[in-house]
């Protein structure tokens, strides 16, 4: 409705402009004025054609409003500067040239002066139209920038969430499952050695619940890893200074060798700690009764740890596992530019070896 009212107002203004300063009542002149005014109704769809349709009225009736409105509309929509320049020159010529329907036309000298004034007049709506076009482009560009920024904010939030999920999965496996597996092992041992039936039944229940909890933890860790990112930041965790406590509470006969005061960064100390923790957890689960050896070493450029255990001395308990611990250790090694090797030994035991560069290039 608003657009229609604007069109009506512009047509009325163009008609009034011609009517007030009517140059000729010749039928051709009147027809050109009517066509120019009526063409403004479709100026938004056929901007160039409307400009051309207003030129006869500009020549015969010295119309001013109609060609200016048509030129503004064309300048607002067109990016062709050459076309706009040609239309401006044609409109200025049509405005300055004497009407062929007038017998007493102005001399050509006066037409040149009129051309200069007419050119200055018709340039103004073109400049205004280009200014409005530029404003629309800038507004659209700002909207695009806001959309891109919003998309980047969403991606950043998703990346943070993925990192937190992957980190949570790693720490759940390293800390929670470590403790629950120890409970399951101790409950299994109590179930075998207890002489009282009630005690054995309680131990059986504890072991069953622990096994179920480990299975649930495995599922949760798998889901979290599927939703997370492969590259996560290591949060503050125990370092080499805590290895003695870890070994003392492991329930395994462990021979620790090497320097606990290695001058390496905290992330590498945490990676070595987690390697020892995972290896000893696997010894309890898969090689009960086995003796383990933990060796800390460095060669000037690299630092690492080797955990080796012998063969089991009694049957292992059927505890669930999905190798998530070794996956987590491999991720830590990759993150720090190191390597992880693991596999069985010739005597029936198992060895895990992590090698990390002291300085990352």
ZALUM-365911 format. One record per residue (C-alpha): residue in three letters; residue number from 1; x, y, z. Coordinates in steps of 0.02 Angstrom, whole numbers. Example, Ala and Ser with C-alpha at 12.3 -4.5 7.8 and 13.67 -1.06 7.14 Angstrom:
+--------+-----+--------+--------+--------+
| residu | num |     c1 |     c2 |     c3 |
+--------+-----+--------+--------+--------+
|    Ala |   1 |    615 |   -225 |    390 |
|    Ser |   2 |    684 |    -53 |    357 |
+--------+-----+--------+--------+--------+
REM end
This chain:
+--------+-----+--------+--------+--------+
| residu | num |     c1 |     c2 |     c3 |
+--------+-----+--------+--------+--------+
|    Unk |   1 |      0 |      0 |      0 |
|    Unk |   2 |    140 |    120 |     45 |
|    Unk |   3 |    232 |     83 |   -119 |
|    Unk |   4 |     72 |    115 |   -218 |
|    Unk |   5 |     44 |    283 |   -134 |
|    Unk |   6 |    223 |    332 |   -174 |
|    Unk |   7 |    198 |    289 |   -358 |
|    Unk |   8 |     37 |    390 |   -366 |
|    Unk |   9 |    122 |    539 |   -283 |
|    Unk |  10 |    268 |    534 |   -405 |
|    Unk |  11 |    154 |    522 |   -557 |
|    Unk |  12 |     52 |    667 |   -491 |
|    Unk |  13 |    210 |    771 |   -462 |
|    Unk |  14 |    273 |    733 |   -638 |
|    Unk |  15 |    105 |    781 |   -713 |
|    Unk |  16 |     99 |    942 |   -612 |
|    Unk |  17 |    275 |    985 |   -667 |
|    Unk |  18 |    225 |    971 |   -850 |
|    Unk |  19 |     56 |   1055 |   -826 |
|    Unk |  20 |    125 |   1209 |   -738 |
|    Unk |  21 |    252 |   1244 |   -874 |
|    Unk |  22 |    161 |   1176 |  -1027 |
|    Unk |  23 |    265 |   1218 |  -1180 |
|    Unk |  24 |    151 |   1157 |  -1317 |
|    Unk |  25 |    -25 |   1091 |  -1337 |
|    Unk |  26 |     24 |    991 |  -1489 |
|    Unk |  27 |    -49 |    813 |  -1483 |
|    Unk |  28 |    123 |    735 |  -1499 |
|    Unk |  29 |    187 |    840 |  -1354 |
|    Unk |  30 |     36 |    797 |  -1246 |
|    Unk |  31 |     54 |    613 |  -1289 |
|    Unk |  32 |    239 |    612 |  -1241 |
|    Unk |  33 |    195 |    692 |  -1074 |
|    Unk |  34 |     60 |    563 |  -1038 |
|    Unk |  35 |    177 |    420 |  -1084 |
|    Unk |  36 |    316 |    490 |   -974 |
|    Unk |  37 |    200 |    508 |   -824 |
|    Unk |  38 |    118 |    337 |   -848 |
|    Unk |  39 |    287 |    250 |   -871 |
|    Unk |  40 |    336 |    298 |   -693 |
|    Unk |  41 |    212 |    166 |   -631 |
|    Unk |  42 |    327 |     27 |   -694 |
|    Unk |  43 |    495 |    111 |   -661 |
|    Unk |  44 |    550 |    -21 |   -535 |
|    Unk |  45 |    529 |   -163 |   -660 |
|    Unk |  46 |    587 |    -78 |   -820 |
|    Unk |  47 |    703 |     61 |   -760 |
|    Unk |  48 |    801 |     85 |   -922 |
|    Unk |  49 |    645 |     83 |  -1031 |
|    Unk |  50 |    561 |    213 |   -920 |
|    Unk |  51 |    713 |    326 |   -935 |
|    Unk |  52 |    702 |    316 |  -1125 |
|    Unk |  53 |    512 |    347 |  -1122 |
|    Unk |  54 |    536 |    507 |  -1023 |
|    Unk |  55 |    659 |    582 |  -1147 |
|    Unk |  56 |    527 |    639 |  -1276 |
|    Unk |  57 |    432 |    733 |  -1141 |
|    Unk |  58 |    595 |    810 |  -1083 |
|    Unk |  59 |    629 |    870 |  -1261 |
|    Unk |  60 |    453 |    928 |  -1305 |
|    Unk |  61 |    386 |    987 |  -1137 |
|    Unk |  62 |    545 |   1021 |  -1035 |
|    Unk |  63 |    489 |    891 |   -908 |
|    Unk |  64 |    601 |    885 |   -754 |
|    Unk |  65 |    520 |    774 |   -621 |
|    Unk |  66 |    487 |    624 |   -734 |
|    Unk |  67 |    665 |    603 |   -802 |
|    Unk |  68 |    743 |    636 |   -631 |
|    Unk |  69 |    635 |    502 |   -549 |
|    Unk |  70 |    675 |    381 |   -690 |
|    Unk |  71 |    861 |    415 |   -679 |
|    Unk |  72 |    860 |    393 |   -489 |
|    Unk |  73 |    774 |    224 |   -506 |
|    Unk |  74 |    897 |    165 |   -638 |
|    Unk |  75 |   1047 |    223 |   -535 |
|    Unk |  76 |    979 |    134 |   -381 |
|    Unk |  77 |    970 |    -32 |   -475 |
|    Unk |  78 |   1107 |    -29 |   -605 |
|    Unk |  79 |   1294 |    -50 |   -577 |
|    Unk |  80 |   1337 |     -7 |   -757 |
|    Unk |  81 |   1422 |    162 |   -744 |
|    Unk |  82 |   1439 |    180 |   -933 |
|    Unk |  83 |   1252 |    155 |   -957 |
|    Unk |  84 |   1213 |    282 |   -821 |
|    Unk |  85 |   1330 |    409 |   -901 |
|    Unk |  86 |   1248 |    388 |  -1071 |
|    Unk |  87 |   1074 |    410 |   -994 |
|    Unk |  88 |   1130 |    567 |   -902 |
|    Unk |  89 |   1200 |    643 |  -1062 |
|    Unk |  90 |   1043 |    599 |  -1162 |
|    Unk |  91 |    932 |    675 |  -1028 |
|    Unk |  92 |   1037 |    834 |  -1022 |
|    Unk |  93 |   1033 |    850 |  -1213 |
|    Unk |  94 |    845 |    822 |  -1217 |
|    Unk |  95 |    822 |    954 |  -1082 |
|    Unk |  96 |    936 |   1084 |  -1163 |
|    Unk |  97 |    893 |   1059 |  -1347 |
|    Unk |  98 |    757 |   1169 |  -1420 |
|    Unk |  99 |    590 |   1086 |  -1452 |
|    Unk | 100 |    565 |   1042 |  -1635 |
|    Unk | 101 |    381 |   1090 |  -1614 |
|    Unk | 102 |    424 |   1271 |  -1574 |
|    Unk | 103 |    449 |   1386 |  -1723 |
|    Unk | 104 |    545 |   1514 |  -1621 |
|    Unk | 105 |    679 |   1401 |  -1546 |
|    Unk | 106 |    824 |   1467 |  -1445 |
|    Unk | 107 |    991 |   1485 |  -1535 |
|    Unk | 108 |   1118 |   1348 |  -1518 |
|    Unk | 109 |   1228 |   1456 |  -1405 |
|    Unk | 110 |   1095 |   1465 |  -1273 |
|    Unk | 111 |   1068 |   1276 |  -1289 |
|    Unk | 112 |   1250 |   1246 |  -1238 |
|    Unk | 113 |   1224 |   1348 |  -1081 |
|    Unk | 114 |   1062 |   1256 |  -1044 |
|    Unk | 115 |   1152 |   1091 |  -1071 |
|    Unk | 116 |   1277 |   1131 |   -933 |
|    Unk | 117 |   1138 |   1174 |   -811 |
|    Unk | 118 |   1034 |   1024 |   -865 |
|    Unk | 119 |   1185 |    908 |   -845 |
|    Unk | 120 |   1212 |    969 |   -668 |
|    Unk | 121 |   1028 |    944 |   -631 |
|    Unk | 122 |   1009 |    765 |   -697 |
|    Unk | 123 |   1172 |    709 |   -616 |
|    Unk | 124 |   1101 |    738 |   -442 |
|    Unk | 125 |    967 |    600 |   -445 |
|    Unk | 126 |   1095 |    479 |   -517 |
|    Unk | 127 |   1218 |    516 |   -376 |
|    Unk | 128 |   1078 |    497 |   -250 |
|    Unk | 129 |   1026 |    331 |   -325 |
|    Unk | 130 |   1206 |    267 |   -320 |
|    Unk | 131 |   1219 |    323 |   -139 |
|    Unk | 132 |   1062 |    227 |    -92 |
|    Unk | 133 |   1128 |     75 |   -186 |
|    Unk | 134 |   1292 |     84 |    -90 |
|    Unk | 135 |   1197 |     99 |     73 |
|    Unk | 136 |   1096 |    -57 |     32 |
|    Unk | 137 |   1256 |   -150 |    -13 |
|    Unk | 138 |   1339 |   -100 |    150 |
|    Unk | 139 |   1186 |   -151 |    249 |
|    Unk | 140 |   1182 |   -320 |    162 |
|    Unk | 141 |   1368 |   -342 |    191 |
|    Unk | 142 |   1349 |   -304 |    376 |
|    Unk | 143 |   1211 |   -434 |    388 |
|    Unk | 144 |   1325 |   -562 |    304 |
|    Unk | 145 |   1466 |   -519 |    425 |
|    Unk | 146 |   1349 |   -542 |    573 |
|    Unk | 147 |   1293 |   -710 |    505 |
|    Unk | 148 |   1474 |   -766 |    482 |
|    Unk | 149 |   1518 |   -708 |    657 |
|    Unk | 150 |   1369 |   -800 |    730 |
|    Unk | 151 |   1418 |   -956 |    634 |
|    Unk | 152 |   1596 |   -941 |    701 |
|    Unk | 153 |   1529 |   -922 |    878 |
|    Unk | 154 |   1427 |  -1080 |    857 |
|    Unk | 155 |   1576 |  -1175 |    787 |
|    Unk | 156 |   1686 |  -1112 |    929 |
|    Unk | 157 |   1559 |  -1169 |   1058 |
|    Unk | 158 |   1546 |  -1339 |    973 |
|    Unk | 159 |   1735 |  -1356 |    970 |
|    Unk | 160 |   1747 |  -1316 |   1155 |
|    Unk | 161 |   1609 |  -1441 |   1193 |
|    Unk | 162 |   1697 |  -1574 |   1089 |
|    Unk | 163 |   1861 |  -1543 |   1181 |
|    Unk | 164 |   1775 |  -1554 |   1349 |
|    Unk | 165 |   1690 |  -1717 |   1301 |
|    Unk | 166 |   1851 |  -1795 |   1241 |
|    Unk | 167 |   1943 |  -1736 |   1396 |
|    Unk | 168 |   1804 |  -1802 |   1507 |
|    Unk | 169 |   1813 |  -1971 |   1419 |
|    Unk | 170 |   2000 |  -1980 |   1447 |
|    Unk | 171 |   1993 |  -1934 |   1630 |
|    Unk | 172 |   1845 |  -2050 |   1662 |
|    Unk | 173 |   1946 |  -2194 |   1596 |
|    Unk | 174 |   2108 |  -2144 |   1680 |
|    Unk | 175 |   2036 |  -2107 |   1852 |
|    Unk | 176 |   1864 |  -2184 |   1878 |
|    Unk | 177 |   1889 |  -2349 |   1787 |
|    Unk | 178 |   2059 |  -2366 |   1869 |
|    Unk | 179 |   1980 |  -2365 |   2042 |
|    Unk | 180 |   1830 |  -2472 |   1993 |
|    Unk | 181 |   1941 |  -2605 |   1913 |
|    Unk | 182 |   2044 |  -2612 |   2074 |
|    Unk | 183 |   1883 |  -2639 |   2172 |
|    Unk | 184 |   1833 |  -2779 |   2054 |
|    Unk | 185 |   2002 |  -2864 |   2071 |
|    Unk | 186 |   2003 |  -2853 |   2260 |
|    Unk | 187 |   1824 |  -2916 |   2269 |
|    Unk | 188 |   1868 |  -3063 |   2158 |
|    Unk | 189 |   2015 |  -3106 |   2269 |
|    Unk | 190 |   1906 |  -3096 |   2423 |
|    Unk | 191 |   1775 |  -3206 |   2341 |
|    Unk | 192 |   1905 |  -3342 |   2313 |
|    Unk | 193 |   1993 |  -3332 |   2481 |
|    Unk | 194 |   1851 |  -3299 |   2603 |
|    Unk | 195 |   1795 |  -3446 |   2709 |
|    Unk | 196 |   1627 |  -3376 |   2760 |
|    Unk | 197 |   1484 |  -3399 |   2636 |
|    Unk | 198 |   1410 |  -3229 |   2677 |
|    Unk | 199 |   1575 |  -3145 |   2644 |
|    Unk | 200 |   1594 |  -3235 |   2478 |
|    Unk | 201 |   1418 |  -3184 |   2429 |
|    Unk | 202 |   1453 |  -3003 |   2473 |
|    Unk | 203 |   1617 |  -3009 |   2376 |
|    Unk | 204 |   1525 |  -3087 |   2228 |
|    Unk | 205 |   1397 |  -2946 |   2233 |
|    Unk | 206 |   1533 |  -2812 |   2242 |
|    Unk | 207 |   1627 |  -2891 |   2098 |
|    Unk | 208 |   1468 |  -2906 |   1994 |
|    Unk | 209 |   1424 |  -2723 |   2024 |
|    Unk | 210 |   1602 |  -2670 |   1984 |
|    Unk | 211 |   1603 |  -2767 |   1822 |
|    Unk | 212 |   1436 |  -2690 |   1774 |
|    Unk | 213 |   1501 |  -2518 |   1816 |
|    Unk | 214 |   1657 |  -2545 |   1710 |
|    Unk | 215 |   1548 |  -2598 |   1565 |
|    Unk | 216 |   1441 |  -2442 |   1583 |
|    Unk | 217 |   1596 |  -2334 |   1594 |
|    Unk | 218 |   1662 |  -2414 |   1435 |
|    Unk | 219 |   1501 |  -2370 |   1345 |
|    Unk | 220 |   1503 |  -2192 |   1411 |
|    Unk | 221 |   1685 |  -2167 |   1363 |
|    Unk | 222 |   1650 |  -2232 |   1188 |
|    Unk | 223 |   1504 |  -2112 |   1167 |
|    Unk | 224 |   1603 |  -1965 |   1232 |
|    Unk | 225 |   1749 |  -2004 |   1117 |
|    Unk | 226 |   1630 |  -2015 |    969 |
|    Unk | 227 |   1566 |  -1840 |   1011 |
|    Unk | 228 |   1734 |  -1763 |   1051 |
|    Unk | 229 |   1886 |  -1703 |    960 |
|    Unk | 230 |   2050 |  -1796 |    940 |
|    Unk | 231 |   2150 |  -1646 |   1004 |
|    Unk | 232 |   2116 |  -1600 |   1184 |
|    Unk | 233 |   2206 |  -1497 |   1313 |
|    Unk | 234 |   2281 |  -1588 |   1459 |
|    Unk | 235 |   2209 |  -1528 |   1623 |
|    Unk | 236 |   2312 |  -1527 |   1785 |
|    Unk | 237 |   2344 |  -1708 |   1838 |
|    Unk | 238 |   2471 |  -1803 |   1942 |
|    Unk | 239 |   2653 |  -1796 |   1889 |
|    Unk | 240 |   2810 |  -1903 |   1915 |
|    Unk | 241 |   2814 |  -1856 |   2098 |
|    Unk | 242 |   2655 |  -1958 |   2122 |
|    Unk | 243 |   2721 |  -2118 |   2043 |
|    Unk | 244 |   2778 |  -2191 |   2209 |
|    Unk | 245 |   2603 |  -2171 |   2282 |
|    Unk | 246 |   2525 |  -2247 |   2126 |
|    Unk | 247 |   2639 |  -2399 |   2134 |
|    Unk | 248 |   2614 |  -2421 |   2321 |
|    Unk | 249 |   2425 |  -2425 |   2300 |
|    Unk | 250 |   2427 |  -2537 |   2146 |
|    Unk | 251 |   2432 |  -2702 |   2240 |
|    Unk | 252 |   2568 |  -2764 |   2122 |
|    Unk | 253 |   2749 |  -2808 |   2151 |
|    Unk | 254 |   2833 |  -2668 |   2052 |
|    Unk | 255 |   3017 |  -2628 |   2028 |
|    Unk | 256 |   3037 |  -2441 |   1995 |
|    Unk | 257 |   3200 |  -2378 |   1919 |
|    Unk | 258 |   3250 |  -2209 |   1849 |
|    Unk | 259 |   3252 |  -2028 |   1904 |
|    Unk | 260 |   3086 |  -1960 |   1968 |
|    Unk | 261 |   3154 |  -1784 |   1956 |
|    Unk | 262 |   3171 |  -1779 |   1767 |
|    Unk | 263 |   3179 |  -1599 |   1706 |
|    Unk | 264 |   3036 |  -1609 |   1582 |
|    Unk | 265 |   2875 |  -1512 |   1561 |
|    Unk | 266 |   2720 |  -1549 |   1660 |
|    Unk | 267 |   2620 |  -1616 |   1510 |
|    Unk | 268 |   2755 |  -1747 |   1478 |
|    Unk | 269 |   2759 |  -1795 |   1662 |
|    Unk | 270 |   2571 |  -1819 |   1659 |
|    Unk | 271 |   2583 |  -1925 |   1503 |
|    Unk | 272 |   2714 |  -2037 |   1584 |
|    Unk | 273 |   2609 |  -2051 |   1743 |
|    Unk | 274 |   2455 |  -2102 |   1643 |
|    Unk | 275 |   2558 |  -2231 |   1548 |
|    Unk | 276 |   2615 |  -2313 |   1709 |
|    Unk | 277 |   2440 |  -2305 |   1781 |
|    Unk | 278 |   2361 |  -2386 |   1627 |
|    Unk | 279 |   2495 |  -2519 |   1615 |
|    Unk | 280 |   2478 |  -2569 |   1799 |
|    Unk | 281 |   2288 |  -2572 |   1782 |
|    Unk | 282 |   2305 |  -2693 |   1637 |
|    Unk | 283 |   2424 |  -2800 |   1738 |
|    Unk | 284 |   2296 |  -2816 |   1877 |
|    Unk | 285 |   2158 |  -2856 |   1754 |
|    Unk | 286 |   2246 |  -2973 |   1633 |
|    Unk | 287 |   2402 |  -3038 |   1723 |
|    Unk | 288 |   2359 |  -3065 |   1908 |
|    Unk | 289 |   2510 |  -3111 |   2012 |
|    Unk | 290 |   2634 |  -3048 |   1883 |
|    Unk | 291 |   2785 |  -2945 |   1931 |
|    Unk | 292 |   2804 |  -2777 |   1843 |
|    Unk | 293 |   2952 |  -2664 |   1808 |
|    Unk | 294 |   2937 |  -2476 |   1780 |
|    Unk | 295 |   3089 |  -2393 |   1702 |
|    Unk | 296 |   3104 |  -2205 |   1680 |
|    Unk | 297 |   3237 |  -2154 |   1555 |
|    Unk | 298 |   3303 |  -2010 |   1451 |
|    Unk | 299 |   3438 |  -1995 |   1318 |
|    Unk | 300 |   3462 |  -1807 |   1307 |
|    Unk | 301 |   3333 |  -1779 |   1169 |
|    Unk | 302 |   3194 |  -1894 |   1224 |
|    Unk | 303 |   3116 |  -1949 |   1386 |
|    Unk | 304 |   3004 |  -2097 |   1415 |
|    Unk | 305 |   2946 |  -2242 |   1519 |
|    Unk | 306 |   2943 |  -2429 |   1491 |
|    Unk | 307 |   2824 |  -2539 |   1591 |
|    Unk | 308 |   2853 |  -2726 |   1575 |
|    Unk | 309 |   2765 |  -2867 |   1665 |
|    Unk | 310 |   2793 |  -3052 |   1669 |
|    Unk | 311 |   2664 |  -3189 |   1635 |
|    Unk | 312 |   2516 |  -3209 |   1755 |
|    Unk | 313 |   2532 |  -3333 |   1897 |
|    Unk | 314 |   2344 |  -3365 |   1913 |
|    Unk | 315 |   2192 |  -3354 |   1798 |
|    Unk | 316 |   2132 |  -3180 |   1761 |
|    Unk | 317 |   1955 |  -3122 |   1797 |
|    Unk | 318 |   1840 |  -3089 |   1648 |
|    Unk | 319 |   1835 |  -2899 |   1660 |
|    Unk | 320 |   1768 |  -2798 |   1512 |
|    Unk | 321 |   1885 |  -2695 |   1407 |
|    Unk | 322 |   1885 |  -2600 |   1243 |
|    Unk | 323 |   2068 |  -2543 |   1233 |
|    Unk | 324 |   2013 |  -2364 |   1268 |
|    Unk | 325 |   2161 |  -2343 |   1385 |
|    Unk | 326 |   2290 |  -2380 |   1251 |
|    Unk | 327 |   2194 |  -2266 |   1132 |
|    Unk | 328 |   2203 |  -2126 |   1259 |
|    Unk | 329 |   2390 |  -2154 |   1283 |
|    Unk | 330 |   2417 |  -2150 |   1095 |
|    Unk | 331 |   2323 |  -1985 |   1088 |
|    Unk | 332 |   2432 |  -1912 |   1225 |
|    Unk | 333 |   2589 |  -1969 |   1134 |
|    Unk | 334 |   2530 |  -1896 |    969 |
|    Unk | 335 |   2484 |  -1733 |   1053 |
|    Unk | 336 |   2660 |  -1715 |   1122 |
|    Unk | 337 |   2747 |  -1773 |    963 |
|    Unk | 338 |   2800 |  -1941 |   1035 |
|    Unk | 339 |   2767 |  -2125 |   1004 |
|    Unk | 340 |   2684 |  -2268 |   1098 |
|    Unk | 341 |   2729 |  -2450 |   1077 |
|    Unk | 342 |   2640 |  -2596 |   1159 |
|    Unk | 343 |   2637 |  -2783 |   1136 |
|    Unk | 344 |   2672 |  -2953 |   1213 |
|    Unk | 345 |   2846 |  -3009 |   1263 |
|    Unk | 346 |   2925 |  -3178 |   1220 |
|    Unk | 347 |   2904 |  -3243 |   1398 |
|    Unk | 348 |   2715 |  -3218 |   1396 |
|    Unk | 349 |   2714 |  -3047 |   1477 |
|    Unk | 350 |   2674 |  -2876 |   1405 |
|    Unk | 351 |   2768 |  -2715 |   1376 |
|    Unk | 352 |   2712 |  -2534 |   1355 |
|    Unk | 353 |   2839 |  -2402 |   1303 |
|    Unk | 354 |   2807 |  -2215 |   1281 |
|    Unk | 355 |   2941 |  -2105 |   1202 |
|    Unk | 356 |   2923 |  -1915 |   1204 |
|    Unk | 357 |   3036 |  -1776 |   1140 |
|    Unk | 358 |   3100 |  -1664 |   1279 |
|    Unk | 359 |   3075 |  -1511 |   1170 |
|    Unk | 360 |   2944 |  -1494 |   1032 |
|    Unk | 361 |   3005 |  -1407 |    875 |
+--------+-----+--------+--------+--------+
REM end
